[in-house]
Amino acid sequence: MSQTKDDHPILNPDFLKTIPTSPGVYQMINRAGKVIYVGKVLDLRKRLASYARLQGAVSSKTGIMVSRIAGVETILTRTEKEALILEASLIKQHRPKYNVILRDDKNYPLIKVTVSETWPRLMVTRRKSKDRARYFGPFSSSGAMWATIRLLHSLFPLRRCKGVEVEKRARPCLNFQMKQCLAPCVGKADSELYQEMVRDILLVLEGRNRELSHKLKAKMGLAVADLRFEEAALYRDQLAALEETLEKQVVAGEGDLELDTFGFVRQGPAVALAIITVRHGRVLGRQVFFLAEPVGEDAEILAESIKRFYEEADFIPREVLFPFLPDDHQLLAEFLSERKDQKVVFKVPVRGDKTRLLDMAQANARQVFAERDRKEKSWEALAADLAGTLHLTRRPDHIECLDISNISGQQAVGSLVCFEKGEKSGGRYRHYKIRTVAGPDDYRMMAEVLERRLTRGKAEDDLPDLLILDGGKGQLNVAVNVVRNLALQERVDLVGIAKERGEEGEKLYRPGRKNPILLARHSPPLLFLMRIRDESHRYGVTFHRKLRHKTAFTSELDSIPGVGPARKKNLLSHFGSLANLKKAATADIAAVPGINHVLARAIHDFFRETG
């Protein structure tokens, strides 16, 4: 329904008169009651009035946003800095659609050092948690990350076993024999020496390699002076490995240079960002982000990107370089300075080494567009090949694949994976627990999952262009019936993919076609479909394994109110088995630490009642 100036909450002059000309935060809310944009401003009335002029301008992203606003909420603050802090909190809470949210195209890995553990470990992770560990990265090159980890393992043999606490062992593992672990599990490791190695690892990951190099040279000198030649040789080897790493790093300036450089490139409505990180005079890495259609002018977008980038950063540099100054740059610099507890300077370099760093950041930002263009052209060719080979009615930009997994009908799960324009779309992956089918009946299970997925998709106008079924004609026929019952024949293409024995290889089945489509083993369309099918297998097997693990560690004790994981562990440790516990008297159960007489009586009665 079209809106008039009088019925729009922002465009109504009476509404604007109620808004004060003071600092604050405004929240744009759509008809569903969801916050779609959060902003902070020095003058609330002036900013909201600026949106009034965009009525009907639906050609721009901002105009589209304005057309979807059903309400506005404002929060007054005493200063613009307070508004800045509140804005960040509200964006984190609501994740509004039209605010800049820095998401990388890939979920790049991080290196994690578990410094809060008694015997810390070096790990690879893709998710940062609030667990007091130190995180470094993300690493856009997995090769560079693993090279760093190999270097650190060779220099500093920390434990590699899993678990927060070290489990005591009768003898050390193979890593100790290979001199790649100090074996704290058998009491061979010196705690002080171990913690010093952890500190040295942090020096490397923080980019303070030269500081570590001087430290190792001093240690080697002391070892030689004390005639500890074997220890001196160890320091010599560590130094050699460290120097080799230093030679490979790009020198960006003086040894104390500490800065981030933002590259910002716009192509049409899209923006690409690249952030080059320099620590202790050396380039440590880069991060890139793609913003499809950000709201606002370039200086506003850059300002919002800076807020998002540093709001949870472990480290803020002393200096940040830009191709142009962001909106509210003085306020932003002051805000970051307070967080760092040291002055942070924003600069637009015009000469010297720092202009070369800015050129590098700009080149990396341009490369984001070049890489996306390359992927888009590659996908267009593959999509056309798929559509022609399978005789599809539309280009398969949105593909989903369903796999059913169960063990003799038990713990049945439907696993649905999604690919968009040839790339995994992990946020759209789904697991479906089977609700209505008992016993091993893959066809009925598949029918249930398809009905649930496609019914919801039809209601929300969220349907795949191509739906792949893991299986042959039987599975395809099930899907054909579901699609026909929901009147979606014209909206969803179907294909079954069956792994056949012998020389024929994979077979592709399409509705209305008697014989399967056979493609060459190395055909790009076939390899792509197999990749999607294998991803659905992986996703299903991983979830199924978790279900089996959960079931294996579930006992009758979990059904007794008041018996949690700790008491369950104490009971089983005390009696040795569930069978012994079932035979125990109330007094014996009450003797277990953490079990009072009332709970002991409840446990005793539970087993008597259940037999």
C-alpha positions as CSV (number, residue, x, y, z in Angstrom):
1,M,0.0,0.0,0.0
2,S,1.4,3.4,-1.0
3,Q,2.0,5.9,1.8
4,T,1.2,9.6,1.9
5,K,3.2,12.3,3.5
6,D,0.6,12.5,6.3
7,D,0.5,8.9,7.3
8,H,4.3,8.3,7.3
9,P,5.7,8.7,10.8
10,I,8.9,10.4,9.6
11,L,7.5,12.5,6.9
12,N,4.7,13.9,9.0
13,P,5.6,17.5,10.1
14,D,3.7,17.1,13.3
15,F,5.8,14.1,14.2
16,L,9.0,16.0,13.5
17,K,8.0,18.9,15.7
18,T,8.0,16.5,18.7
19,I,11.6,15.5,18.1
20,P,14.2,17.6,20.1
21,T,17.3,19.1,18.5
22,S,19.6,17.2,20.9
23,P,22.0,14.3,20.7
24,G,20.6,10.8,20.7
25,V,19.9,7.5,19.0
26,Y,17.0,6.7,16.6
27,Q,15.7,3.3,15.7
28,M,13.8,2.7,12.5
29,I,11.1,-0.1,12.9
30,N,9.2,-1.9,10.1
31,R,5.6,-3.1,10.1
32,A,6.6,-6.4,11.7
33,G,8.0,-4.5,14.7
34,K,11.6,-5.3,13.8
35,V,14.4,-2.8,14.1
36,I,15.9,-2.3,10.6
37,Y,18.2,0.6,11.2
38,V,19.9,2.3,14.2
39,G,21.7,5.6,14.0
40,K,23.3,8.2,16.3
41,V,23.3,11.9,15.7
42,L,24.1,15.3,17.2
43,D,20.7,16.8,16.2
44,L,17.9,14.2,16.1
45,R,15.3,16.5,14.4
46,K,17.6,17.6,11.7
47,R,18.6,14.0,10.8
48,L,15.1,12.6,10.8
49,A,13.9,15.5,8.7
50,S,16.6,14.6,6.1
51,Y,14.9,11.2,5.7
52,A,11.6,13.1,5.0
53,R,13.1,14.3,1.7
54,L,13.7,10.7,0.6
55,Q,10.0,9.8,0.4
56,G,9.3,7.9,-2.8
57,A,13.0,7.7,-3.7
58,V,13.0,3.9,-3.9
59,S,15.8,3.8,-6.4
60,S,18.3,4.1,-3.6
61,K,19.0,1.7,-0.7
62,T,18.2,4.5,1.8
63,G,14.9,5.3,-0.1
64,I,13.9,1.6,0.1
65,M,14.6,1.6,3.8
66,V,12.5,4.7,4.3
67,S,9.6,3.2,2.4
68,R,9.6,0.2,4.9
69,I,9.6,2.3,8.1
70,A,6.4,2.0,10.2
71,G,7.7,3.7,13.3
72,V,10.6,5.5,14.8
73,E,11.9,5.4,18.4
74,T,14.3,7.9,19.8
75,I,16.5,7.8,22.9
76,L,18.0,11.1,24.1
77,T,21.6,11.2,25.4
78,R,23.6,14.0,27.1
79,T,26.4,13.9,24.6
80,E,27.2,12.6,21.1
81,K,29.8,10.2,22.6
82,E,27.1,8.6,24.8
83,A,25.0,8.3,21.7
84,L,27.9,6.5,19.9
85,I,28.2,4.0,22.7
86,L,24.5,3.4,22.9
87,E,24.3,3.0,19.1
88,A,26.9,0.3,19.1
89,S,25.0,-1.6,21.9
90,L,21.7,-1.5,20.0
91,I,23.3,-2.6,16.7
92,K,24.9,-5.6,18.5
93,Q,21.5,-6.4,20.1
94,H,19.3,-6.1,17.0
95,R,21.7,-6.7,14.0
96,P,19.6,-4.3,11.8
97,K,19.3,-5.2,8.2
98,Y,20.4,-1.7,6.9
99,N,23.3,-1.1,9.2
100,V,26.8,-2.0,8.2
101,I,27.6,-5.5,9.5
102,L,31.1,-6.6,8.6
103,R,30.8,-10.2,7.4
104,D,33.6,-11.7,5.4
105,D,32.7,-13.9,2.5
106,K,34.6,-16.7,4.1
107,N,34.8,-17.9,7.7
108,Y,38.5,-17.5,8.0
109,P,40.4,-19.4,10.8
110,L,42.0,-17.9,13.9
111,I,44.8,-19.1,16.0
112,K,43.8,-19.5,19.7
113,V,46.2,-19.6,22.7
114,T,44.3,-20.9,25.8
115,V,46.3,-18.7,28.2
116,S,43.7,-19.2,31.1
117,E,44.5,-23.0,31.3
118,T,47.1,-24.4,33.6
119,W,48.9,-25.9,30.7
120,P,47.9,-23.7,27.7
121,R,47.5,-25.0,24.1
122,L,47.8,-23.7,20.6
123,M,44.7,-24.3,18.6
124,V,42.9,-23.4,15.3
125,T,39.3,-22.2,15.5
126,R,36.8,-20.4,13.4
127,R,34.8,-18.9,16.2
128,K,35.9,-16.4,18.9
129,S,34.4,-17.0,22.3
130,K,34.5,-15.1,25.6
131,D,36.7,-17.6,27.3
132,R,39.7,-15.5,28.3
133,A,41.8,-17.0,25.6
134,R,44.0,-14.9,23.2
135,Y,42.9,-15.0,19.5
136,F,45.0,-14.0,16.5
137,G,43.8,-13.6,12.9
138,P,41.7,-14.2,11.0
139,F,44.1,-15.7,8.4
140,S,42.9,-15.2,4.8
141,S,45.5,-17.7,3.7
142,S,45.3,-21.1,5.5
143,G,48.7,-21.9,4.1
144,A,50.2,-18.9,5.9
145,M,48.4,-19.9,9.1
146,W,49.6,-23.5,9.1
147,A,53.1,-22.3,8.3
148,T,52.9,-20.1,11.4
149,I,51.6,-23.0,13.5
150,R,54.3,-25.4,12.3
151,L,56.9,-22.8,13.2
152,L,55.5,-22.3,16.7
153,H,55.3,-26.0,17.3
154,S,58.9,-26.5,16.2
155,L,60.1,-23.6,18.4
156,F,57.9,-24.2,21.5
157,P,56.6,-27.8,22.1
158,L,53.3,-27.1,23.9
159,R,50.9,-30.0,24.6
160,R,48.5,-31.0,21.8
161,C,46.1,-33.2,23.8
162,K,42.5,-32.1,24.1
163,G,40.8,-30.9,27.2
164,V,41.0,-27.9,29.5
165,E,42.8,-30.0,32.2
166,V,45.6,-32.4,31.5
167,E,44.7,-36.0,32.2
168,K,47.3,-37.9,34.1
169,R,48.9,-40.7,32.1
170,A,51.2,-43.6,32.9
171,R,53.5,-42.7,30.1
172,P,53.8,-39.8,27.7
173,C,52.4,-39.8,24.2
174,L,54.4,-40.0,20.9
175,N,54.8,-36.2,20.7
176,F,57.1,-36.4,23.7
177,Q,59.2,-39.0,22.1
178,M,59.5,-36.8,19.0
179,K,60.5,-33.8,21.3
180,Q,57.3,-32.0,20.3
181,C,55.8,-31.9,23.8
182,L,57.1,-31.4,27.3
183,A,54.7,-34.1,28.7
184,P,52.9,-32.3,31.5
185,C,50.6,-35.4,31.6
186,V,53.3,-37.4,33.4
187,G,54.8,-34.5,35.4
188,K,57.9,-34.0,33.2
189,A,57.2,-30.3,32.3
190,D,58.5,-27.4,34.4
191,S,55.6,-25.0,34.9
192,E,57.7,-21.8,34.8
193,L,59.5,-22.9,31.6
194,Y,56.2,-23.8,30.0
195,Q,54.6,-20.4,30.8
196,E,57.7,-18.7,29.4
197,M,57.2,-20.6,26.1
198,V,53.6,-19.4,26.1
199,R,54.8,-15.8,26.5
200,D,57.2,-16.3,23.6
201,I,54.5,-17.6,21.4
202,L,52.4,-14.5,22.1
203,L,55.4,-12.4,21.1
204,V,55.5,-14.1,17.7
205,L,51.7,-13.8,17.2
206,E,51.8,-10.2,18.2
207,G,54.4,-9.5,15.6
208,R,57.2,-8.8,18.1
209,N,59.6,-11.3,16.5
210,R,62.6,-9.0,16.8
211,E,62.0,-8.8,20.6
212,L,61.9,-12.5,20.8
213,S,65.0,-12.8,18.6
214,H,67.0,-10.6,21.1
215,K,65.7,-12.7,23.9
216,L,66.8,-15.9,22.3
217,K,70.3,-14.5,21.5
218,A,70.7,-13.5,25.2
219,K,69.7,-17.0,26.3
220,M,72.0,-18.6,23.9
221,G,74.9,-16.5,25.1
222,L,74.2,-17.4,28.7
223,A,74.0,-21.1,27.8
224,V,77.4,-21.0,26.0
225,A,78.9,-19.1,28.9
226,D,77.7,-21.9,31.3
227,L,78.9,-24.6,28.9
228,R,75.4,-25.8,28.3
229,F,76.0,-26.5,24.7
230,E,73.0,-28.7,24.0
231,E,70.7,-26.0,25.3
232,A,72.6,-23.3,23.3
233,A,72.2,-25.4,20.1
234,L,68.4,-25.5,20.8
235,Y,68.3,-21.7,21.0
236,R,70.5,-21.4,17.8
237,D,67.9,-23.6,15.9
238,Q,65.0,-21.5,17.2
239,L,66.8,-18.3,16.1
240,A,67.5,-19.7,12.6
241,A,63.8,-20.6,12.2
242,L,62.7,-17.2,13.5
243,E,65.1,-15.2,11.3
244,E,63.8,-17.1,8.2
245,T,60.3,-16.0,9.1
246,L,61.4,-12.4,9.6
247,E,62.9,-12.4,6.1
248,K,59.6,-13.4,4.6
249,Q,57.6,-10.6,6.3
250,V,57.0,-7.4,4.4
251,V,58.7,-4.5,6.1
252,A,56.4,-1.5,6.4
253,G,58.5,1.0,8.4
254,E,60.3,1.6,11.6
255,G,60.3,-1.2,14.2
256,D,57.8,0.5,16.5
257,L,55.3,1.3,13.7
258,E,51.8,0.2,14.8
259,L,48.8,1.0,12.5
260,D,45.9,-0.2,10.5
261,T,45.2,1.0,6.9
262,F,41.7,1.0,5.5
263,G,41.2,0.6,1.8
264,F,37.7,1.8,0.5
265,V,36.5,1.2,-3.1
266,R,33.0,1.8,-4.4
267,Q,31.6,0.2,-7.6
268,G,28.0,1.3,-8.2
269,P,26.0,0.6,-5.1
270,A,28.6,-1.8,-3.6
271,V,31.6,-1.1,-1.4
272,A,34.7,-3.2,-0.7
273,L,36.9,-2.7,2.3
274,A,40.4,-4.0,3.0
275,I,42.2,-3.5,6.3
276,I,46.0,-4.0,6.3
277,T,47.5,-4.6,9.8
278,V,51.0,-3.4,10.6
279,R,52.6,-4.3,13.9
280,H,56.1,-3.5,15.0
281,G,57.0,-2.3,11.5
282,R,55.9,-5.4,9.7
283,V,52.7,-6.3,7.7
284,L,50.9,-9.1,9.6
285,G,47.9,-9.6,7.4
286,R,44.7,-8.3,5.9
287,Q,41.0,-8.6,6.1
288,V,38.5,-7.8,3.3
289,F,34.8,-7.2,3.4
290,F,32.1,-6.7,0.8
291,L,29.1,-4.5,1.4
292,A,26.4,-5.1,-1.2
293,E,24.3,-1.9,-0.9
294,P,25.3,0.0,2.3
295,V,23.1,2.9,3.4
296,G,24.6,6.4,3.4
297,E,27.4,8.4,1.8
298,D,30.9,7.1,1.6
299,A,32.1,9.0,4.7
300,E,29.2,7.7,6.7
301,I,29.8,4.1,5.5
302,L,33.4,4.3,6.4
303,A,32.6,5.7,9.9
304,E,30.2,2.9,10.6
305,S,32.6,0.3,9.3
306,I,35.3,1.6,11.7
307,K,32.8,1.3,14.6
308,R,32.0,-2.3,13.7
309,F,35.6,-3.3,13.1
310,Y,36.9,-2.0,16.4
311,E,33.9,-2.6,18.7
312,E,35.2,-6.1,19.8
313,A,38.8,-5.8,18.7
314,D,41.5,-7.2,21.0
315,F,43.9,-4.5,19.9
316,I,43.5,-0.9,18.7
317,P,46.6,0.6,17.0
318,R,48.0,4.1,17.7
319,E,47.4,5.2,14.1
320,V,44.8,4.5,11.4
321,L,45.1,5.5,7.8
322,F,42.3,6.2,5.3
323,P,41.9,7.3,1.7
324,F,39.5,10.0,3.1
325,L,38.4,11.0,6.6
326,P,35.3,9.3,7.9
327,D,32.2,11.1,9.2
328,D,32.6,12.2,12.8
329,H,36.3,11.4,12.6
330,Q,37.3,13.5,15.7
331,L,34.6,11.8,17.8
332,L,35.6,8.4,16.6
333,A,39.3,9.0,17.2
334,E,38.5,10.2,20.7
335,F,36.3,7.2,21.4
336,L,39.0,4.7,20.3
337,S,41.6,6.7,22.3
338,E,39.6,6.2,25.4
339,R,39.3,2.5,24.7
340,K,43.0,2.1,24.1
341,D,43.9,4.4,27.0
342,Q,46.3,6.1,24.6
343,K,45.9,8.6,21.8
344,V,44.7,7.2,18.5
345,V,45.3,9.3,15.4
346,F,43.4,9.3,12.1
347,K,45.4,10.3,9.0
348,V,45.0,10.6,5.2
349,P,48.6,10.1,4.0
350,V,49.8,12.1,1.0
351,R,53.5,11.2,0.8
352,G,56.1,8.7,2.0
353,D,55.9,5.0,3.1
354,K,52.4,5.4,4.4
355,T,51.0,6.3,1.0
356,R,52.4,3.0,-0.2
357,L,50.5,1.2,2.6
358,L,47.3,3.0,1.6
359,D,47.9,2.0,-2.1
360,M,48.3,-1.6,-0.9
361,A,45.0,-1.4,1.0
362,Q,43.2,0.2,-2.0
363,A,44.6,-2.5,-4.4
364,N,43.3,-5.2,-2.0
365,A,39.9,-3.6,-1.9
366,R,39.8,-3.4,-5.7
367,Q,40.8,-7.1,-5.8
368,V,37.6,-7.9,-3.9
369,F,35.5,-6.8,-6.9
370,A,37.8,-8.5,-9.3
371,E,37.5,-11.8,-7.4
372,R,33.7,-11.4,-7.2
373,D,33.5,-10.7,-10.9
374,R,35.6,-13.8,-11.6
375,K,33.4,-16.0,-9.5
376,E,30.2,-14.5,-11.0
377,K,31.4,-15.2,-14.6
378,S,32.5,-18.7,-13.5
379,W,29.1,-19.4,-12.0
380,E,27.2,-18.0,-15.0
381,A,29.1,-20.5,-17.2
382,L,28.5,-23.4,-14.8
383,A,24.8,-22.5,-14.2
384,A,24.2,-22.3,-18.0
385,D,25.9,-25.8,-18.4
386,L,23.7,-27.2,-15.6
387,A,20.5,-25.7,-17.0
388,G,21.3,-27.1,-20.5
389,T,22.5,-30.5,-19.3
390,L,19.5,-31.2,-17.0
391,H,16.9,-29.3,-19.1
392,L,16.0,-27.0,-16.2
393,T,13.3,-24.4,-16.5
394,R,15.4,-21.7,-14.7
395,R,19.0,-20.8,-13.8
396,P,19.7,-22.7,-10.6
397,D,21.1,-19.8,-8.5
398,H,19.6,-21.3,-5.3
399,I,20.2,-25.0,-4.9
400,E,19.2,-27.2,-2.0
401,C,20.0,-30.9,-1.4
402,L,18.2,-33.3,1.0
403,D,19.7,-36.4,2.6
404,I,17.9,-38.8,5.0
405,S,20.1,-40.6,7.5
406,N,19.0,-43.2,10.2
407,I,20.0,-46.4,11.8
408,S,17.3,-49.0,11.2
409,G,14.7,-46.2,11.4
410,Q,16.1,-44.9,14.7
411,Q,17.4,-41.3,15.3
412,A,16.2,-40.4,11.8
413,V,17.3,-37.0,10.5
414,G,16.8,-35.0,7.3
415,S,19.8,-32.9,6.4
416,L,19.3,-30.0,4.0
417,V,22.2,-28.0,2.7
418,C,22.1,-24.9,0.5
419,F,24.3,-23.4,-2.2
420,E,23.8,-19.9,-3.6
421,K,25.5,-19.0,-6.9
422,G,27.8,-21.9,-6.5
423,E,28.9,-21.2,-2.9
424,K,27.9,-22.8,0.4
425,S,25.3,-20.8,2.3
426,G,25.9,-22.3,5.7
427,G,23.3,-20.0,7.4
428,R,20.6,-21.8,5.5
429,Y,21.6,-25.3,6.4
430,R,18.9,-27.1,8.3
431,H,18.4,-30.4,10.2
432,Y,14.9,-32.0,10.5
433,K,14.1,-34.6,13.2
434,I,11.6,-37.0,11.8
435,R,8.3,-36.6,13.7
436,T,5.7,-38.8,12.0
437,V,7.5,-41.9,10.7
438,A,8.4,-44.9,12.9
439,G,10.7,-47.6,11.6
440,P,13.0,-47.7,8.5
441,D,11.0,-46.0,5.7
442,D,13.2,-43.5,3.8
443,Y,10.5,-42.6,1.4
444,R,8.0,-41.5,4.0
445,M,10.7,-39.7,5.9
446,M,11.8,-37.8,2.8
447,A,8.1,-36.9,2.1
448,E,7.7,-35.5,5.7
449,V,10.8,-33.3,5.4
450,L,9.9,-32.1,1.9
451,E,6.4,-31.2,3.0
452,R,7.7,-29.2,6.0
453,R,10.4,-27.4,3.9
454,L,8.3,-26.6,0.9
455,T,5.2,-25.6,2.8
456,R,7.1,-23.1,4.7
457,G,9.0,-21.9,1.6
458,K,5.7,-21.4,-0.3
459,A,4.3,-19.3,2.6
460,E,7.4,-17.2,2.9
461,D,8.2,-17.1,-0.9
462,D,11.5,-18.8,-0.1
463,L,11.9,-21.7,-2.5
464,P,15.0,-23.2,-4.2
465,D,15.4,-23.0,-7.9
466,L,16.8,-26.6,-7.9
467,L,16.1,-29.3,-5.3
468,I,18.5,-32.3,-5.3
469,L,17.4,-35.6,-3.8
470,D,20.1,-38.0,-2.7
471,G,18.8,-41.2,-4.4
472,G,17.3,-42.6,-7.5
473,K,13.9,-42.8,-9.1
474,G,12.1,-43.7,-5.8
475,Q,13.3,-40.6,-4.0
476,L,12.6,-38.4,-7.1
477,N,9.0,-39.7,-7.3
478,V,8.4,-38.9,-3.7
479,A,9.6,-35.3,-4.3
480,V,7.4,-35.1,-7.5
481,N,4.3,-36.0,-5.5
482,V,5.0,-33.5,-2.8
483,V,5.7,-30.7,-5.3
484,R,2.5,-31.6,-7.2
485,N,0.4,-31.6,-4.0
486,L,1.7,-28.1,-3.1
487,A,1.2,-26.9,-6.7
488,L,4.9,-25.9,-7.1
489,Q,5.7,-27.7,-10.4
490,E,6.4,-24.4,-12.1
491,R,8.6,-23.0,-9.3
492,V,11.0,-25.8,-8.3
493,D,13.1,-28.1,-10.5
494,L,14.0,-31.5,-9.2
495,V,16.9,-33.9,-9.8
496,G,17.8,-37.2,-8.1
497,I,21.5,-38.2,-7.9
498,A,22.2,-41.9,-7.3
499,K,25.6,-43.5,-6.7
500,E,25.7,-46.6,-8.8
501,R,28.1,-49.5,-8.7
502,G,30.3,-50.6,-11.6
503,E,31.5,-48.5,-14.5
504,E,28.4,-46.4,-15.0
505,G,29.2,-44.1,-12.1
506,E,26.7,-41.5,-10.9
507,K,23.2,-41.4,-12.4
508,L,21.0,-38.3,-12.6
509,Y,17.2,-38.6,-12.7
510,R,14.8,-36.0,-13.9
511,P,10.9,-36.0,-13.7
512,G,9.2,-37.2,-16.9
513,R,12.4,-38.9,-18.2
514,K,12.5,-42.7,-18.3
515,N,16.3,-43.1,-18.5
516,P,18.9,-41.5,-16.3
517,I,21.3,-38.8,-17.5
518,L,24.8,-40.1,-17.6
519,L,27.6,-37.6,-17.6
520,A,31.4,-38.0,-18.1
521,R,33.2,-38.5,-14.7
522,H,35.0,-35.2,-15.0
523,S,32.0,-33.2,-16.2
524,P,31.9,-29.9,-14.3
525,P,28.1,-30.1,-13.8
526,L,28.4,-33.7,-12.4
527,L,31.3,-32.8,-10.1
528,F,29.4,-29.8,-8.8
529,L,26.3,-31.9,-8.0
530,M,28.4,-34.5,-6.4
531,R,30.0,-31.8,-4.2
532,I,26.6,-30.7,-3.0
533,R,25.5,-34.3,-2.4
534,D,28.7,-35.0,-0.4
535,E,28.2,-31.9,1.6
536,S,24.7,-33.0,2.6
537,H,26.2,-36.4,3.6
538,R,28.8,-34.7,5.7
539,Y,26.3,-32.4,7.4
540,G,24.0,-35.3,8.1
541,V,26.7,-37.7,9.4
542,T,28.1,-35.0,11.7
543,F,24.7,-34.3,13.3
544,H,23.9,-38.0,13.5
545,R,27.2,-38.7,15.3
546,K,26.3,-36.0,17.9
547,L,22.9,-37.7,18.4
548,R,24.4,-41.1,18.9
549,H,27.0,-39.6,21.3
550,K,24.3,-37.9,23.3
551,T,22.3,-41.1,23.5
552,A,25.3,-43.2,24.5
553,F,26.0,-40.9,27.5
554,T,22.4,-40.7,28.6
555,S,21.3,-42.8,31.5
556,E,18.2,-43.4,33.6
557,L,19.8,-41.0,36.2
558,D,19.0,-38.1,33.9
559,S,15.3,-38.7,34.5
560,I,15.6,-38.2,38.3
561,P,14.9,-34.6,39.4
562,G,17.9,-33.2,41.4
563,V,20.5,-35.4,39.7
564,G,22.6,-33.2,37.5
565,P,26.0,-34.0,35.7
566,A,28.1,-33.6,38.8
567,R,25.9,-35.8,41.1
568,K,25.6,-38.4,38.2
569,K,29.3,-38.6,38.0
570,N,29.8,-39.0,41.7
571,L,27.2,-41.7,41.9
572,L,28.7,-43.8,39.0
573,S,32.2,-43.2,40.4
574,H,31.2,-44.4,43.8
575,F,29.2,-47.5,42.8
576,G,31.2,-48.4,39.7
577,S,28.2,-49.0,37.5
578,L,24.5,-48.3,37.2
579,A,23.7,-51.9,38.0
580,N,25.4,-51.6,41.4
581,L,23.6,-48.3,42.1
582,K,20.2,-49.9,41.4
583,K,20.9,-52.6,44.1
584,A,22.1,-50.1,46.7
585,A,20.3,-49.2,49.9
586,T,19.1,-45.7,50.7
587,A,21.8,-45.3,53.4
588,D,24.6,-46.3,50.9
589,I,23.4,-43.8,48.3
590,A,23.3,-41.1,50.9
591,A,27.0,-41.7,51.7
592,V,27.9,-40.4,48.2
593,P,29.3,-36.8,48.4
594,G,26.6,-34.3,47.3
595,I,23.7,-36.7,47.9
596,N,21.5,-35.9,50.9
597,H,19.1,-38.4,52.5
598,V,16.0,-37.0,50.7
599,L,17.6,-37.3,47.3
600,A,19.0,-40.7,48.2
601,R,15.4,-41.9,49.0
602,A,14.1,-40.4,45.7
603,I,16.9,-42.3,43.7
604,H,16.2,-45.5,45.6
605,D,12.4,-45.3,45.0
606,F,12.9,-44.4,41.3
607,F,14.7,-47.6,40.6
608,R,12.2,-49.7,42.6
609,E,9.3,-48.2,40.7
610,T,10.9,-48.6,37.2
611,G,12.2,-52.1,38.0
